[in-house]
């Protein structure tokens, strides 16, 4: 009997049963309600391609690492549910650690929630990570003063090192890629470590967000439900000047891809449970050989899951590859064309031509894909009203189903941002700045840029030819959801 008890004890000790911790991971990007229903914070994001239409993939990867280490994890997505302060207070008492994925748009609300948690439960460890922390680093803990630890870069391995610290087995000073509080000081751990083998990372813990529904735009689903997301690479081999790239702030970040076998394994794994998956790599088709392999393997596997592919460069147009994409159930593709002017495209260092953009969109329409694209209006220092007019006309000339016209923002980490910091037009502590003429960052005021965007949107969607084409495409695709979205847009004008 004593021997049996000893084996049981050793089993629990070996597998961490005694040291099991409870983690609550939170994505904000929306609002938390007071009992009076007044919001802490309301996001002002566009409804097209907003992060709330995607699962919180970063948190799902972190959760997977924690579950593999035999800890309990719960995720709350505040972009998908409203939760009162009182109900959050009651929930917190059972957790050892609370973690937040932080974007620029929500660091204020994260600051308020972390303050509330520390005042109620000072022993709970508060961890922040995500893009805001990666770009702002030490400043993140100044902006969110009640957080204990800031994780920069990839967190799948770092979170386990933090667990070892909480277990008393590791020092914070020995953990890669973190900043942390030590009394009143903010200190730095070891240099950030990059995960080179992406195949070594466990698939996201999607079961933790089964209660939420993703993939909707204006409450309309363009893809077959249930919708999830995945990423097959990290980093980008290109250097577009407006892009806030991790590679600009993390030495050696580089472009890394998962193998075709690993990508298809995940797609097969989620095929039975999900109807659609959004692949939001920075440039999914950049490696043609791998792209062909993925599509070939998907066709051979006979999966029924539908794919939406973001981050497709127009110079990746390949008739044979696009045919395979169609056979592999790709339903929607998204481009970043950005301008209808070659000199502006060259200014941004996009490294493609107007003709390549036209050909890629035409081929996508020929394949029957839903086509999305973004365009930047008035962003560059060389851009005039004539350039803006050319971009609007170019967008209207393409067989695009959905467009998103945006003013340029100088984003921390982008080449344009670094240039203007050097020119002293932007402070190094600013995270995102509109291309405002009053600061010498463009040729138009913010009000003019917003009006350009609104006018471009009206002109694109209110064209009789576009409306008739969308009715035709709806019958051709046997999918009327995009038509419903178009009707919603029209009622706004």
N, C-alpha and C positions, 0 to 999 in steps of 0.2 A: 504493500500500500504506500509506504514512504517513497519507494522507488517511483511509483506512478505519479505521486504528487511532485516529485523532483522533476520528472520528465515534463509535466504540465507547466511547472514554473519555468523551466528552461525554454520551452516552446514559446511562451508568452514573452520571455525576455528576448529571445532571438528575433521574433517577428514584431516586436515593438508594441505588443498589446498593452503593456504597462504604461508606456509613454505616449499612447495615442492622444493626439490633440484635435481640437475642433477649430476649423477655419471657416470664416465667413468672408466671401469675396464679393465685392460690390462694384457694379458699373453704374455710374450716375447718368450723365448725358440727358437728364430730364429734370424731374422735380420730386422733392419729398414734401409731403403735405403736413402742415401744422393741424392740430385738432380743428382749427377754424377753417381749414381747407385753403389757407393762403400759402402760396408756394415759396420755398426757399429760393428756387432758381428755375427759370424757364429757358430752354434752349431756343436760340434764334436761327437754327440751321434751316437750309432749304429742305424741301420734302423729297428731292431727287437725290438718290445715292447717299442718304443720311446714314450715319453709323448705326442708328437704332433699327434699321432694316436688316442689319447683320447680327449674327450671334457674337457675343464677346469672346472672340477666338483666343485672345491672349490669356484671359482668365481660365478658359477651358483647358489650355495647355498646362497652366500652373496647377489647376485642380487635378489633372491626370498625374502629374509628378507627385503630388501630395497623396493621392489615393494609392499609387504604387508603393509609397512609403508607409502605407497603412494608417492614414489619418482620415478623419471625417471632414467632408467639405460640403458647404452649401453656397449657392450663388444667388444673389439678388440682382436683377437687372432693372434699375429704376427707369430706364427708357421704355420698359414694357409694363410696369405696374406702379401704381401709386401706393405709397405706404405711409402711414401716419407716423409722426415722431414717437407717439406712445407705443405703437406696436413694434417699432424698431427698438425702442428701449427695452421692452420685455424680451425680445428675441436675443439681444446682445448678451444677456447674463450667462448664457450657456456656451459662449465661445471663448477660446484662448487667444485667438489672433483674428484681426480683421484686416483685409487687404483691399486696396482700391486700384483700379486701372484709371489713370488720370490723363485727360486730354486738356488742351488749353481752354476749351469751352466750359469745362466743369471743375476747374481747380478751386473756384470760389466755394461751390457747394461741398466739395470734398473737405475743404478747410472747416466749414461749419459742422459737418457731420463728425469729423475727427475731434473737434473741440467738445461736442456733446458727449461723445464716447468717453474721452479722457476724464471729463468731469464726473461722469457716472461710474465708470469702471476703470480707474487709473492703472490697474494691473494688466489690462488687455494690451497686447502689442499691436501697434498700428503700422502697417507697411503700405507704401505707395510705390507704384511703378507705371510703366506706359510711356507714350511719346513725350508728354510734358516733363517727366522726370529725366528721360534720356537727354533731352535738349537743355533743360535748365539745371540739371545735376544738383549741386549744393543749394542753389536758389530755391529748389523745390521744397526743401525743408524750412526755408525762410518764408515762402509763400503759404505753406501748409504747416504751421508751427507746432501742431499737436501730433504730427506723425513721428514715429520713432526711427524708421528705416526707409531709405529711398533706394530702390533698385533701378539701375540704368541698364539699357540693352536687354538681352534675352534673360528670362527669369526662370526657365525650367530647371536648371541646375542650381542656381543661386538660392531658390526657395528652400531646397533641401539643406543647403549649408546653413541657412537661417534657422531651420528646424534644429540642426545640431547645436547651434548656439543656444537656442531656447532649452535644449536638453542638458546644457552645461558641458557640451563636448567640443565646442569650438569658440574661438574669439571672433568678435565682429571685425576686428582689424585684419583678420586672415581671410575674409570673404571677398571674392572678386566682384567688382562692379557695384559697390554700394557706398552710400553715405549714411551716417548714423549720428544720433545724439549721444554725447557722453557728458552728463551733467549739462552745463550751459554751452558746451562747445559742439560744433558739427565737425565730425572727422570722416576721413575717407578710408575705405578698405583697400584691398589690393587692386591692381589694374583690371579693368573689365576683360572678361574672357569670352571669346567668340566660339559658338558651337559649330564646328566644321562639318561634322557628319549629321545632317538633318534627318537621315533615316533612323538615327539612334533615338529620336524623340518619340515618345508614346503619342498615339492619336488623342485628340481632344476628348475630354470627358463630357460628351454631348448629353448624356442622360441627366445631367444636373440642371438642364434648362428645358426639360420636356414640357413644362407648364407654359412656356412662352411660344409665341408664333412670330416668325420672322419672314422677311422677303416682301413686305408690303410697301407700296408707295401710295400715299393718300388713301390708306385702308383698302387698297386694291392689290391683289396678287397677280403679278405678270407671269409667274412660273407655277408649275404644278406643286401644290402643297404635298407634304410638309417641306419647308425650306431650311437648309443649313448652309454652312460655308466652310471653306478650307483654303489653305495656302500651300503651294508646292515649291516655293523658293523664297529666299530672303535676300534683300538687297537688289541692286539694279546695276547693270553694266553701263548704262547711259548716264549722262550728266546734264540733264535739262536744267537751265539756270534758275528756274522758278521753284524747283522741287526741293522741299525740306528733307534732304536725304540723311539717313543715319551715317552713311559713308563720309559725309562732310564733317562729322563731329566725332566719329569713332574710328580710330586708326586700325586699318586692316579689316574693316567690316566686310567689304567685298560682296560679290554675287555668288550665292550658293544655291544649289538645286537638290531636291530630293530625286532619287532614282525613279525612272518610269515604273518599275516594279512596285516600289513603295507607294507611289501615288495611286496606282490602280488597286493595290491591296486595300487602301483606305476607302476608295470609291465602292469597291465590292462590299466592304464591311458595312457601309451605310446605305447600300442600295435597297435593302428590304424595308428600312424604317423611314427613309426620306424620299420625297418625290423629286426634289431639285437641290442642286448645290451651286453656290456662288463661289467661283474661284477668283480670288482677288489678289493675285500676284501683281507686282509692278510691271512685269512683261512676261506673260506666260509662254508665248510662242517664240521667244528669242532664240532658243536652241531648237532648231528645226528637227534634228535627229531625234531628240528626246520627245518632241511633240508628236512626231509620226509614231514613235513607239507607244506612247500613251494611248493615242487614238486606236492603233492596231489592237492593242491589248484589251481596250474597252469593247471594241467591236467583237472580238473573239469571246469575251466573257459573257456577252449578251445582257449586260446591265440595262435596266430601264430608267435609271435616274437621269433627269434632265440637267444640262449644264448651262450656267451663265458664266461667261469668261470676261473678266475685266482686264484692263491693262494690256490690251492687244495693240501693238504698234502697227501702223498702216504699212510699213515696209516689210511686214511679215506675210504679206499677201502671197498665197501659194495655192493654186487651183486644186492640186491633188490633196494637199493637207486640209483645205476647207471642205472638200468632198468627204474626207474621212471624219471630220468634225461633225458633219451633218449625219453620217451613219452612226456616230457615237452619241447621238442625242444632244448635241449642242443646240440650244434654242435662242440664245441671246449673246451678243458680243458688244463690248464697249471700247471705244477709242478715245484717245486724247488728241484730237486734231489741233485744237487751240486757236488757230487763225486761218484766214483765207488769203493771207499775204505771205509770199515766200520770204521777203526780207524780215518779217516778224518771226516766222518759224526759224530762220537762220539765227536771229538775235537770241532766241531762246535755246539755241543749240539742240533742236529736236532731231536734226539729222535725217529728215525725209523731205519729199517734195509734195507740192500740191497735187500733182498728177497721181502720185502713189496713194494719197489720201482718197482721191476720187475713185481710183480703181479698187481699193480695199473695201470701201463702202458698197460700191456697185456689186462686187463679187459676193459680199455678205448678203445683200438683198436677193441676189440670184439664188443663193443657197436656202433662202427662206428664213434667215436669222432675223430676230428683232435686233435693231441697230441703235445704239446709244452713242453720243459723243459730247465731250465738253469743249467749250470755246471760251477764251479769255478776251475780254473787251477793254481796250484802252489801257492795257497794262504796261507796255514797254515805253521807255523814254522816247522811242522813235515813232510811236503810234499816234496818228492823227484821226480826225473824223472820217476821212476818206478810207483809212485802213479799217475802221470799225464797220463802215458801210460795205466794204469788200467782204469782210468776214460774215456779216449777216447774209449777204447775197450768196456767198459760197455755201453756207449752211443750208440755205433754202434750195440750192441746186442739187443737193445730195439726197438720195433715198434713205434718209434717217427717220426713225420712228420717234425717238426722244432725244432732245438736246438740253444741255444745261449751260446757259451763258453766265459767266462769272467775271467780276472785276478781279484784277490781280491783287494778291496779298503777298507782301514780302514775308516769307516764313523763315523762322530761325532755322539755320542749317542749310538754307539754299545759297547758291552762289551769288544771287542778286542781293540777298540780305547781307552777306559778308562784305560785298562791295560797298554797300551803303553805310554799313557800320564803319568801314575804313574811311568813307567820305564824311563821317560824322552826321549823317542825316537820320540815322537810326541808332538808338542806344543798344549796347550789347545785351541789356537786360530785357529788351522788348521781344516778345515771342512772335507776334504777327501784326503787320502794319499794312493798311490799304495803300495802294499806289496813289497817294494824295498829292495834287499839284502844289498845295500850300507848303509842303515839305520838300518840294523838288524831286518827288519820287515818280512823277508822271505828268501828263499834260492836262488832266481833268480833276475836278473836285469830286469828293465822294458822292455828292448828290447827282452830279452828271453821270458818274459811272453807274449808279443804281438806275438812273433813268435809261441809259443805254441798254442795260440788261433787260429792263421791263419792256422797252420798245422792241428789242430783238426777239424776246419771247413771244410777244403778241404777233409780230410779223411772221414768225415761223409757224405758229400753231393755228392762226386764223386764216391761212391761205385756203381758198376753195379747193385748189388742187391737192393740198395735203389732206384735207378732210375727206375728199372722195377716195384718195389713195388708201387712207386708213380704213375706210369702210370695206374697200375691195380686199385689203390685206387681212382684215378680220375674218371674212368669209373664206379666204384662201387658206389661212392658218387654222381656221376653226377655233379661234380664240378671240373673244370679244372684250377681254379685260382691259387691253390697252385702249380700246375705243371708249370704254367707260372712264378711264383716266383722262383721256382727251376731253371728254364732255365736262369733267370736273374742272379742268384747267380753263375751258372757255367761260364757265360761269364766273370766274374770278375777274375777267377783263371787263 
